[in-house]
Amino acid sequence: EVQLVESGGGLVQPGRSLKLSCAASGFTFSNYGMAWVCQAPTKGLEWVASISTGGGNTYYRDSVKGRFTISRDNAKNTLYLQMDSLRSEDTATYYCARQAGAPFDYWGQGVMVTVSS
Amino acid sequence: DIQMTQSPSFLSASVGDRVTINCKASQNINKYLNWYQQKLGEAPKRLIYNTNNLQTGIPSRFSGSGSGTDYTLTISSLQPEDFATYFCLQHNSFPLTFGSGTKLEIK
């Protein structure tokens, strides 16, 4: 059974950093691109970043370029999102999701990030 | 960036009704269009990928169609468990963009 389990969320002050993790199981992690998608409270979905199978190619939405870094450790079956210089508008639930040809066939349960002083 | 205009934002319908939800892209997205269902407090679930391919395990009352810039999700006969919010996603090019969502409510 495919499982994606996010962790690392919480309350953080503006300007500070946070690192999210997504532990994958039930499939060969290194064979799939992965991504982060966020959803602000009562709002719609926004794609944040994607990473290729080996990690060599990464893609970001404009609003997080230079602040967020997506990475992966295929030996540990884990996806990461390093979030620096956080802003109040980054407050959202962050989901990791698997890309299988067409995105996103499996999603984690989500982790909440709140940026507030 | 490709903008996805989804309509309607809200839809009130009854069990057994046939409903359609639309997404219009700001440019040709070559059928790279997925549909997702999200229930309150849950992660989204993929229903349809690449316009008309039914995700494994999804009931056949869900179907998708479209081409170019215009795409449609159809639910042929609404069931009680279908009342949720639906989103489209274009994956023709980065940045990937979602529609704003359609909340399907019980009439």
Interface residues (C-beta under 8 A of the other chain):
Chain A: A35 G44 L45 E46 W47 S50 Y59 R61 D62 Y95 G101 A102 P103 F104 D105 W107 G108 Q109 G110
Chain B: Y32 N34 Y36 Q38 E42 A43 P44 K45 R46 Y49 N50 N53 Q55 F87 L89 H91 F94 P95 L96 T97 F98 G99 S100 G101
